[in-house]
Amino acid sequence: MSLVRLIARPMLATIFVVQGANNLRDPEPVLPVATEFAERFGPTLERRIPSMPTDPKTLVRINAGVQLGAGLALATGKFPRLASLALLASLVPTTLAGHPFWEAEDPAERKTQRIQAMKNAGMAGGLLLASVDTEGKPGMSWRARRAARDARRTGKSAKRAAKVRAGKARSDISALSHRVH
């Protein structure tokens, strides 16, 4: 692992680990925002994912658990691409619910919420980069194309070998039939 990855991943993960642990331990401070989010998006969640809980406290704890677990995974380099995607998925509702600057009436509050939303957008960009970082190794799409190409080559090779064997078998049968007559 490069020095940049060794340093950057834990730096990116820090906010998620700390906030995830805090919100998992004590969800009360973010419950008002989560309650508003659940009221606004709960019916949609219930329709699309019937088994998804809509209780605000449960939603806060699920989000906190994802942030803590995926943050630790990213920080330690365990499944960093998957961890980055999970953190990105948890960041979207957090940003929409926690920093709706477009709804703020007070200019100072609007500015504060806009800055927080932009900070989250910046973190989302970092997470997107981390989610596609293959550390110089081939990615899944390259490996899939390579496997398909190799399968085509193997198929063509097997076809040629089968034709050669079939031709040889025909000549052997022809030679045997001439001996019998």
N, CA, C and O of each residue as an XYZ file, in Angstrom:
724
protein
N       0.856     -1.175      0.000
C       0.000      0.000      0.000
C       0.896      1.231      0.000
O       1.904      1.283      0.704
N       0.512      2.214     -0.798
C       1.311      3.430     -0.880
C       1.159      4.260      0.397
O       0.200      4.104      1.152
N       2.122      5.131      0.610
C       2.104      6.006      1.778
C       0.875      6.918      1.752
O       0.276      7.187      2.793
N       0.505      7.389      0.566
C      -0.666      8.269      0.456
C      -1.918      7.535      0.920
O      -2.699      8.077      1.702
N      -2.117      6.305      0.446
C      -3.295      5.537      0.865
C      -3.258      5.265      2.363
O      -4.277      5.346      3.049
N      -2.072      4.941      2.856
C      -1.903      4.637      4.273
C      -2.317      5.817      5.155
O      -2.838      5.622      6.254
N      -2.088      7.021      4.679
C      -2.434      8.227      5.439
C      -3.847      8.720      5.105
O      -4.606      9.083      6.004
N      -4.200      8.735      3.818
C      -5.460      9.350      3.375
C      -6.688      8.577      3.830
O      -7.684      9.185      4.222
N      -6.640      7.263      3.788
C      -7.826      6.493      4.164
C      -8.242      6.738      5.616
O      -9.416      7.008      5.869
N      -7.327      6.654      6.568
C      -7.750      6.952      7.950
C      -8.208      8.400      8.129
O      -9.116      8.674      8.914
N      -7.581      9.324      7.401
C      -8.001     10.719      7.504
C      -9.442     10.884      7.028
O     -10.240     11.568      7.670
N      -9.770     10.256      5.904
C     -11.120     10.331      5.356
C     -12.119      9.628      6.268
O     -13.262     10.068      6.395
N     -11.701      8.557      6.892
C     -12.598      7.745      7.719
C     -12.842      8.328      9.111
O     -13.838      7.989      9.750
N     -11.965      9.184      9.583
C     -12.027      9.671     10.964
C     -13.387     10.235     11.350
O     -13.933      9.851     12.384
N     -13.942     11.122     10.561
C     -15.219     11.752     10.904
C     -16.326     10.716     11.014
O     -17.207     10.833     11.865
N     -16.285      9.703     10.158
C     -17.326      8.676     10.187
C     -17.191      7.787     11.423
O     -18.193      7.419     12.035
N     -15.975      7.448     11.785
C     -15.754      6.607     12.964
C     -16.192      7.351     14.221
O     -16.914      6.799     15.052
N     -15.761      8.590     14.362
C     -16.081      9.373     15.563
C     -17.582      9.647     15.660
O     -18.193      9.396     16.699
N     -18.181     10.163     14.576
C     -19.613     10.464     14.613
C     -20.455      9.194     14.699
O     -21.486      9.177     15.372
N     -20.029      8.149     14.032
C     -20.751      6.879     14.113
C     -20.775      6.352     15.529
O     -21.818      5.920     16.019
N     -19.624      6.384     16.194
C     -19.550      5.915     17.588
C     -20.400      6.794     18.502
O     -21.118      6.286     19.363
N     -20.319      8.110     18.317
C     -21.114      9.027     19.143
C     -22.613      8.794     18.963
O     -23.358      8.711     19.939
N     -23.046      8.689     17.711
C     -24.476      8.540     17.443
C     -25.004      7.154     17.797
O     -26.183      6.993     18.113
N     -24.139      6.171     17.745
C     -24.548      4.826     18.157
C     -24.743      4.788     19.671
O     -25.703      4.201     20.171
N     -23.836      5.411     20.380
C     -23.885      5.445     21.847
C     -25.010      6.351     22.347
O     -25.714      6.012     23.298
N     -25.172      7.508     21.695
C     -26.170      8.478     22.151
C     -26.870      9.104     20.948
O     -26.421     10.136     20.450
N     -27.966      8.498     20.468
C     -28.645      9.013     19.277
C     -29.511     10.250     19.537
O     -29.971     10.888     18.590
N     -29.735     10.593     20.803
C     -30.656     11.681     21.154
C     -30.363     13.018     20.469
O     -31.303     13.653     19.991
N     -29.099     13.483     20.394
C     -28.860     14.798     19.778
C     -29.298     14.911     18.316
O     -29.627     16.007     17.863
N     -29.309     13.813     17.576
C     -29.688     13.894     16.164
C     -31.113     13.397     15.904
O     -31.554     13.338     14.756
N     -31.826     13.040     16.971
C     -33.198     12.548     16.792
C     -34.154     13.558     16.162
O     -34.983     13.156     15.346
N     -34.082     14.849     16.498
C     -35.012     15.791     15.837
C     -34.846     15.802     14.315
O     -35.835     15.818     13.581
N     -33.615     15.792     13.849
C     -33.356     15.779     12.411
C     -33.801     14.449     11.817
O     -34.400     14.419     10.742
N     -33.510     13.344     12.513
C     -33.901     12.015     12.035
C     -35.416     11.866     12.010
O     -35.964     11.221     11.116
N     -36.086     12.453     12.978
C     -37.548     12.389     13.019
C     -38.136     13.107     11.809
O     -39.048     12.598     11.157
N     -37.611     14.286     11.517
C     -38.076     15.035     10.346
C     -37.806     14.247      9.061
O     -38.647     14.205      8.163
N     -36.635     13.629      8.983
C     -36.281     12.819      7.819
C     -37.243     11.637      7.679
O     -37.727     11.346      6.585
N     -37.516     10.957      8.805
C     -38.423      9.799      8.787
C     -39.831     10.213      8.378
O     -40.508      9.483      7.654
N     -40.273     11.381      8.838
C     -41.607     11.858      8.450
C     -41.676     12.181      6.962
O     -42.679     11.924      6.296
N     -40.581     12.752      6.460
C     -40.554     13.158      5.057
C     -40.364     11.963      4.115
O     -41.049     11.864      3.097
N     -39.443     11.061      4.448
C     -39.087      9.978      3.532
C     -39.553      8.600      3.993
O     -39.396      7.624      3.258
N     -40.120      8.500      5.188
C     -40.575      7.215      5.724
C     -41.538      6.466      4.828
O     -41.331      5.282      4.563
N     -42.597      7.129      4.347
C     -43.536      6.422      3.466
C     -42.872      5.874      2.194
O     -43.192      4.775      1.743
N     -41.957      6.642      1.630
C     -41.242      6.176      0.437
C     -40.382      4.969      0.776
O     -40.343      3.995      0.024
N     -39.691      5.036      1.917
C     -38.870      3.894      2.352
C     -39.721      2.652      2.558
O     -39.338      1.555      2.151
N     -40.876      2.824      3.190
C     -41.760      1.684      3.450
C     -42.243      1.042      2.150
O     -42.348     -0.181      2.060
N     -42.534      1.861      1.151
C     -42.996      1.317     -0.136
C     -41.871      0.581     -0.860
O     -42.082     -0.498     -1.414
N     -40.699      1.159     -0.852
C     -39.585      0.581     -1.611
C     -38.881     -0.545     -0.879
O     -38.456     -1.521     -1.497
N     -38.758     -0.416      0.427
C     -38.090     -1.445      1.230
C     -39.010     -1.750      2.415
O     -38.846     -1.168      3.488
N     -39.979     -2.662      2.232
C     -40.989     -2.914      3.269
C     -40.409     -3.314      4.629
O     -40.998     -2.996      5.663
N     -39.285     -3.994      4.643
C     -38.727     -4.438      5.927
C     -37.833     -3.377      6.582
O     -37.325     -3.594      7.682
N     -37.641     -2.246      5.922
C     -36.794     -1.179      6.462
C     -37.504     -0.481      7.617
O     -38.644     -0.039      7.472
N     -36.830     -0.383      8.769
C     -37.466      0.333      9.889
C     -37.593      1.823      9.575
O     -36.780      2.388      8.843
N     -38.615      2.441     10.137
C     -38.807      3.878      9.941
C     -38.747      4.638     11.265
O     -38.887      5.861     11.287
N     -38.542      3.928     12.353
C     -38.384      4.569     13.656
C     -37.108      5.407     13.632
O     -36.040      4.878     13.324
N     -37.191      6.705     13.951
C     -36.022      7.586     13.873
C     -34.815      7.094     14.672
O     -33.689      7.150     14.178
N     -35.029      6.622     15.877
C     -33.907      6.170     16.700
C     -33.215      4.968     16.050
O     -31.988      4.870     16.064
N     -34.000      4.069     15.491
C     -33.435      2.903     14.808
C     -32.670      3.337     13.563
O     -31.585      2.824     13.289
N     -33.233      4.286     12.804
C     -32.541      4.790     11.616
C     -31.206      5.434     11.977
O     -30.206      5.230     11.288
N     -31.195      6.210     13.056
C     -29.951      6.838     13.510
C     -28.926      5.765     13.864
O     -27.755      5.878     13.504
N     -29.360      4.744     14.556
C     -28.424      3.683     14.972
C     -27.932      2.866     13.770
O     -26.764      2.481     13.726
N     -28.798      2.602     12.812
C     -28.365      1.885     11.605
C     -27.306      2.710     10.873
O     -26.246      2.201     10.510
N     -27.612      3.990     10.664
C     -26.674      4.874      9.986
C     -25.355      4.970     10.758
O     -24.277      4.940     10.164
N     -25.451      5.083     12.075
C     -24.246      5.160     12.910
C     -23.438      3.871     12.822
O     -22.209      3.912     12.761
N     -24.115      2.739     12.815
C     -23.418      1.456     12.703
C     -22.701      1.309     11.379
O     -21.574      0.820     11.318
N     -23.375      1.742     10.307
C     -22.742      1.697      8.981
C     -21.516      2.604      8.964
O     -20.455      2.220      8.471
N     -21.673      3.809      9.507
C     -20.546      4.740      9.503
C     -19.378      4.233     10.351
O     -18.220      4.343      9.948
N     -19.679      3.691     11.501
C     -18.614      3.177     12.367
C     -17.922      1.979     11.710
O     -16.696      1.954     11.602
N     -18.696      1.000     11.277
C     -18.110     -0.208     10.687
C     -17.365      0.067      9.390
O     -16.227     -0.372      9.219
N     -18.000      0.789      8.481
C     -17.350      1.080      7.200
C     -16.181      2.047      7.388
O     -15.178      1.960      6.679
N     -16.315      2.967      8.344
C     -15.204      3.881      8.635
C     -13.981      3.129      9.133
O     -12.861      3.409      8.707
N     -14.193      2.174     10.035
C     -13.075      1.360     10.529
C     -12.480      0.510      9.409
O     -11.262      0.352      9.325
N     -13.339     -0.033      8.552
C     -12.848     -0.840      7.431
C     -12.003      0.019      6.482
O     -10.936     -0.407      6.040
N     -12.479      1.216      6.175
C     -11.717      2.102      5.296
C     -10.392      2.505      5.950
O      -9.347      2.486      5.300
N     -10.436      2.863      7.216
C      -9.231      3.307      7.920
C      -8.160      2.228      7.973
O      -6.966      2.523      7.919
N      -8.591      0.986      8.080
C      -7.628     -0.119      8.191
C      -7.320     -0.764      6.844
O      -6.489     -1.669      6.766
N      -7.982     -0.306      5.784
C      -7.711     -0.849      4.461
C      -8.388     -2.178      4.184
O      -8.014     -2.872      3.238
N      -9.369     -2.545      4.982
C     -10.122     -3.783      4.766
C     -11.317     -3.463      3.877
O     -12.181     -2.677      4.265
N     -11.376     -4.050      2.710
C     -12.448     -3.802      1.743
C     -12.671     -2.298      1.545
O     -13.799     -1.826      1.686
N     -11.627     -1.547      1.224
C     -11.758     -0.086      1.155
C     -12.749      0.404      0.107
O     -13.409      1.422      0.319
N     -12.868     -0.290     -1.010
C     -13.799      0.167     -2.050
C     -15.244     -0.015     -1.584
O     -16.069      0.882     -1.754
N     -15.542     -1.148     -1.011
C     -16.885     -1.399     -0.494
C     -17.190     -0.466      0.679
O     -18.289      0.081      0.776
N     -16.216     -0.289      1.565
C     -16.398      0.607      2.717
C     -16.682      2.033      2.243
O     -17.532      2.718      2.813
N     -15.979      2.478      1.213
C     -16.192      3.831      0.683
C     -17.607      3.996      0.136
O     -18.247      5.027      0.343
N     -18.087      2.976     -0.562
C     -19.448      3.043     -1.098
C     -20.488      3.053      0.019
O     -21.484      3.771     -0.062
N     -20.253      2.254      1.063
C     -21.186      2.242      2.200
C     -21.203      3.598      2.896
O     -22.265      4.091      3.275
N     -20.034      4.199      3.063
C     -19.972      5.525      3.692
C     -20.653      6.575      2.816
O     -21.341      7.462      3.320
N     -20.458      6.469      1.520
C     -21.110      7.392      0.604
C     -22.628      7.261      0.707
O     -23.343      8.263      0.729
N     -23.112      6.031      0.770
C     -24.558      5.796      0.892
C     -25.097      6.361      2.203
O     -26.224      6.853      2.245
N     -24.308      6.295      3.270
C     -24.775      6.831      4.551
C     -24.677      8.356      4.591
O     -25.385      9.008      5.358
N     -23.813      8.910      3.775
C     -23.607     10.356      3.772
C     -24.757     11.103      3.089
O     -25.061     12.240      3.451
N     -25.384     10.477      2.120
C     -26.471     11.139      1.379
C     -27.635     11.502      2.295
O     -28.004     12.675      2.347
N     -28.238     10.545      3.029
C     -29.346     10.947      3.907
C     -28.892     11.871      5.032
O     -29.640     12.747      5.467
N     -27.664     11.668      5.498
C     -27.138     12.542      6.552
C     -27.091     13.988      6.066
O     -27.462     14.906      6.797
N     -26.646     14.183      4.859
C     -26.543     15.535      4.308
C     -27.915     16.127      4.019
O     -28.188     17.276      4.365
N     -28.774     15.341      3.385
C     -30.114     15.846      3.063
C     -30.911     16.200      4.314
O     -31.596     17.221      4.356
N     -30.815     15.350      5.326
C     -31.591     15.587      6.548
C     -30.933     16.616      7.453
O     -31.618     17.429      8.074
N     -29.616     16.585      7.528
C     -28.925     17.417      8.510
C     -28.555     18.808      8.060
O     -28.332     19.691      8.889
N     -28.486     19.021      6.747
C     -28.010     20.320      6.272
C     -28.849     20.869      5.123
O     -28.305     21.175      4.061
N     -30.164     21.001      5.312
C     -31.025     21.521      4.233
C     -30.940     23.052      4.174
O     -31.876     23.752      4.562
N     -29.819     23.550      3.690
C     -29.590     24.997      3.662
C     -30.650     25.721      2.830
O     -30.937     26.890      3.087
N     -31.226     25.056      1.855
C     -32.233     25.655      0.985
C     -33.523     25.990      1.735
O     -34.344     26.760      1.238
N     -33.707     25.415      2.931
C     -34.911     25.681      3.716
C     -34.687     26.729      4.802
O     -35.649     27.209      5.403
N     -33.435     27.087      5.060
C     -33.126     28.012      6.155
C     -33.569     29.430      5.805
O     -33.294     29.932      4.716
N     -34.260     30.063      6.751
C     -34.721     31.446      6.570
C     -33.633     32.445      6.947
O     -33.420     33.439      6.253
N     -32.948     32.171      8.053
C     -31.911     33.061      8.572
C     -30.663     32.966      7.686
O     -30.161     31.866      7.454
N     -30.152     34.104      7.186
C     -28.974     34.073      6.305
C     -27.743     33.420      6.956
O     -27.001     32.697      6.291
N     -27.533     33.671      8.233
C     -26.379     33.071      8.912
C     -26.535     31.547      9.006
O     -25.577     30.803      8.794
N     -27.743     31.099      9.325
C     -28.013     29.655      9.404
C     -27.894     29.016      8.021
O     -27.353     27.919      7.883
N     -28.402     29.706      7.001
C     -28.305     29.205      5.625
C     -26.838     29.034      5.233
O     -26.464     28.029      4.629
N     -26.011     30.023      5.582
C     -24.585     29.966      5.253
C     -23.918     28.792      5.973
O     -23.140     28.052      5.370
N     -24.219     28.625      7.251
C     -23.638     27.531      8.026
C     -24.032     26.178      7.449
O     -23.191     25.295      7.284
N     -25.303     26.024      7.149
C     -25.781     24.745      6.604
C     -25.217     24.488      5.201
O     -24.922     23.346      4.850
N     -25.070     25.539      4.411
C     -24.497     25.389      3.067
C     -23.036     24.947      3.171
O     -22.596     24.085      2.412
N     -22.294     25.523      4.092
C     -20.898     25.127      4.292
C     -20.820     23.657      4.704
O     -19.977     22.915      4.201
N     -21.696     23.236      5.616
C     -21.706     21.830      6.050
C     -22.078     20.897      4.886
O     -21.504     19.818      4.743
N     -23.036     21.319      4.063
C     -23.426     20.506      2.905
C     -22.272     20.418      1.905
O     -22.029     19.356      1.333
N     -21.564     21.525      1.694
C     -20.416     21.505      0.780
C     -19.282     20.649      1.341
O     -18.588     19.968      0.586
N     -19.091     20.680      2.659
C     -18.080     19.815      3.293
C     -18.426     18.366      3.027
O     -17.553     17.566      2.689
N     -19.705     18.021      3.179
C     -20.142     16.649      2.920
C     -19.986     16.294      1.443
O     -19.644     15.159      1.109
N     -20.236     17.259      0.562
C     -20.038     17.012     -0.869
C     -18.562     16.737     -1.153
O     -18.235     15.872     -1.966
N     -17.686     17.461     -0.495
C     -16.254     17.215     -0.644
C     -15.867     15.828     -0.146
O     -15.083     15.125     -0.784
N     -16.424     15.441      1.002
C     -16.154     14.088      1.513
C     -16.708     13.042      0.553
O     -16.095     11.994      0.350
N     -17.874     13.329     -0.042
C     -18.454     12.392     -1.011
C     -17.515     12.222     -2.201
O     -17.363     11.115     -2.717
N     -16.890     13.300     -2.634
C     -15.917     13.216     -3.723
C     -14.731     12.343     -3.348
O     -14.281     11.519     -4.144
N     -14.227     12.525     -2.133
C     -13.127     11.681     -1.663
C     -13.530     10.220     -1.586
O     -12.753      9.330     -1.933
N     -14.756      9.978     -1.126
C     -15.248      8.598     -1.046
C     -15.423      7.986     -2.430
O     -15.143      6.804     -2.631
N     -15.887      8.792     -3.388
C     -15.997      8.295     -4.766
C     -14.629      7.889     -5.309
O     -14.487      6.833     -5.925
N     -13.634      8.726     -5.078
C     -12.278      8.378     -5.519
C     -11.792      7.103     -4.838
O     -11.214      6.228     -5.482
N     -12.031      7.006     -3.533
C     -11.604      5.805     -2.806
C     -12.342      4.562     -3.287
O     -11.794      3.461     -3.251
N     -13.579      4.732     -3.736
C     -14.370      3.577     -4.170
C     -13.901      3.016     -5.510
O     -14.204      1.865     -5.826
N     -13.180      3.787     -6.292
C     -12.675      3.287     -7.575
C     -11.168      3.056     -7.555
O     -10.592      2.677     -8.575
N     -10.530      3.272     -6.429
C      -9.090      3.079     -6.304
C      -8.777      1.589     -6.234
O      -9.107      0.919     -5.256
N      -8.141      1.084     -7.274
C      -7.808     -0.344     -7.312
C      -6.378     -0.608     -6.847
O      -5.894     -1.735     -6.945
N      -5.709      0.410     -6.347
C      -4.329      0.302     -5.866
C      -3.393     -0.235     -6.945
O      -2.442     -0.959     -6.653
N      -3.674      0.129     -8.192
C      -2.827     -0.313     -9.288
C      -3.150     -1.717     -9.775
O      -2.559     -2.184    -10.749
N      -4.072     -2.389     -9.117
C      -4.471     -3.731     -9.543
C      -5.623     -3.596    -10.530
O      -6.338     -2.593    -10.520
N      -5.805     -4.598    -11.379
C      -6.922     -4.514    -12.321
C      -8.265     -4.453    -11.598
O      -8.472     -5.121    -10.586
N      -9.162     -3.649    -12.130
C     -10.506     -3.539    -11.568
C     -11.392     -4.671    -12.060
O     -10.984     -5.489    -12.885
N     -12.613     -4.703    -11.538
C     -13.556     -5.768    -11.887
C     -13.916     -5.744    -13.372
O     -14.014     -6.804    -13.989
N     -14.112     -4.571    -13.955
C     -14.499     -4.512    -15.368
C     -13.362     -5.038    -16.249
O     -13.611     -5.759    -17.216
N     -12.123     -4.683    -15.923
C     -10.988     -5.185    -16.691
C     -10.897     -6.696    -16.560
O     -10.675     -7.397    -17.547
N     -11.068     -7.200    -15.334
C     -10.988     -8.653    -15.128
C     -12.105     -9.382    -15.870
O     -11.888    -10.472    -16.400
N     -13.297     -8.788    -15.910
C     -14.418     -9.414    -16.629
C     -14.138     -9.448    -18.133
O     -14.367    -10.467    -18.786
N     -13.640     -8.326    -18.687
C     -13.301     -8.303    -20.115
C     -12.203     -9.314    -20.427
O     -12.255    -10.008    -21.443
N     -11.221     -9.389    -19.554
C     -10.104    -10.332    -19.737
C     -10.604    -11.775    -19.694
O     -10.193    -12.596    -20.513
N     -11.480    -12.084    -18.753
C     -12.020    -13.443    -18.647
C     -12.837    -13.796    -19.888
O     -12.758    -14.920    -20.385
N     -13.620    -12.841    -20.387
C     -14.412    -13.088    -21.598
C     -13.499    -13.327    -22.791
O     -13.747    -14.231    -23.590
N     -12.452    -12.531    -22.919
C     -11.503    -12.710    -24.022
C     -10.809    -14.062    -23.920
O     -10.671    -14.769    -24.918
N     -10.375    -14.420    -22.723
C      -9.722    -15.717    -22.526
C     -10.671    -16.869    -22.834
O     -10.256    -17.878    -23.404
N     -11.944    -16.726    -22.461
C     -12.928    -17.770    -22.747
C     -13.129    -17.917    -24.254
O     -13.238    -19.034    -24.759
N     -13.179    -16.781    -24.979
C     -13.307    -16.841    -26.440
C     -12.106    -17.551    -27.055
O     -12.264    -18.400    -27.932
N     -10.908    -17.204    -26.596
C      -9.690    -17.837    -27.121
C      -9.689    -19.334    -26.830
O      -9.335    -20.138    -27.693
N     -10.083    -19.703    -25.623
C     -10.130    -21.121    -25.260
C     -11.145    -21.849    -26.118
O     -10.901    -22.974    -26.553
N     -12.286    -21.216    -26.365
C     -13.315    -21.821    -27.212
C     -12.827    -22.025    -28.633
O     -13.048    -23.082    -29.223
N     -12.157    -21.011    -29.190
C     -11.627    -21.131    -30.549
C     -10.560    -22.222    -30.625
O     -10.514    -22.995    -31.582
N      -9.713    -22.272    -29.612
C      -8.658    -23.285    -29.571
C      -9.258    -24.687    -29.468
O      -8.799    -25.619    -30.129
N     -10.276    -24.823    -28.640
C     -10.934    -26.129    -28.489
C     -11.617    -26.526    -29.795
O     -11.619    -27.699    -30.166
N     -12.191    -25.555    -30.485
C     -12.862    -25.831    -31.759
C     -11.848    -26.326    -32.787
O     -12.100    -27.300    -33.497
N     -10.691    -25.647    -32.864
C      -9.639    -26.074    -33.802
C      -9.147    -27.476    -33.470
O      -8.970    -28.308    -34.360
N      -8.927    -27.732    -32.176
C      -8.444    -29.054    -31.761
C      -9.475    -30.132    -32.087
O      -9.117    -31.232    -32.507
N     -10.745    -29.818    -31.895
C     -11.803    -30.782    -32.194
C     -11.848    -31.074    -33.696
O     -12.045    -32.221    -34.095
N     -11.667    -30.040    -34.533
C     -11.657    -30.245    -35.982
C     -10.494    -31.141    -36.393
O     -10.646    -32.031    -37.229
N      -9.331    -30.894    -35.794
C      -8.154    -31.708    -36.109
C      -8.410    -33.157    -35.710
O      -8.142    -34.076    -36.485
N      -8.934    -33.361    -34.487
C      -9.212    -34.733    -34.032
C     -10.281    -35.398    -34.899
O     -10.180    -36.584    -35.212
N     -11.308    -34.630    -35.286
C     -12.357    -35.189    -36.130
C     -11.791    -35.580    -37.493
O     -12.133    -36.638    -38.021
N     -10.940    -34.752    -38.061
C     -10.314    -35.067    -39.348
C      -9.445    -36.314    -39.238
O      -9.456    -37.172    -40.121
N      -8.697    -36.404    -38.153
C      -7.841    -37.579    -37.945
C      -8.700    -38.831    -37.763
O      -8.365    -39.896    -38.281
N      -9.801    -38.704    -37.031
C     -10.687    -39.849    -36.826
C     -11.299    -40.293    -38.150
O     -11.431    -41.491    -38.402
N     -11.677    -39.323    -39.009
C     -12.237    -39.676    -40.322
C     -11.206    -40.434    -41.160
O     -11.531    -41.434    -41.801
N      -9.950    -39.946    -41.151
C      -8.942    -40.651    -41.946
C      -8.643    -42.025    -41.372
O      -8.380    -42.961    -42.127
N      -8.678    -42.169    -40.020
C      -8.462    -43.487    -39.414
C      -9.593    -44.433    -39.803
O      -9.354    -45.599    -40.120
N     -10.815    -43.932    -39.778
C     -11.973    -44.759    -40.138
C     -11.887    -45.132    -41.621
O     -12.169    -46.272    -41.990
N     -11.501    -44.183    -42.465
C     -11.375    -44.437    -43.894
C     -10.296    -45.495    -44.145
O     -10.477    -46.395    -44.966
N      -9.180    -45.378    -43.434
C      -8.088    -46.348    -43.601
C      -8.546    -47.731    -43.143
O      -8.235    -48.725    -43.800
N      -9.277    -47.818    -42.030
C      -9.784    -49.098    -41.538
C     -10.788    -49.706    -42.508
O     -10.791    -50.917    -42.730
N     -11.635    -48.870    -43.080
C     -12.637    -49.393    -43.994
C     -11.984    -49.934    -45.269
O     -12.489    -50.898    -45.844
N     -10.882    -49.343    -45.722
C     -10.176    -49.838    -46.904
C      -9.498    -51.171    -46.589
O      -9.409    -52.030    -47.466
N      -9.023    -51.362    -45.368
C      -8.371    -52.614    -44.990
C      -9.385    -53.746    -44.918
O      -9.085    -54.888    -45.269
N     -10.583    -53.419    -44.460
C     -11.618    -54.438    -44.279
C     -12.099    -54.930    -45.651
O     -12.419    -56.112    -45.777
N     -12.161    -54.114    -46.638
C     -12.685    -54.520    -47.949
C     -11.635    -55.150    -48.736
O     -11.877    -55.561    -49.871
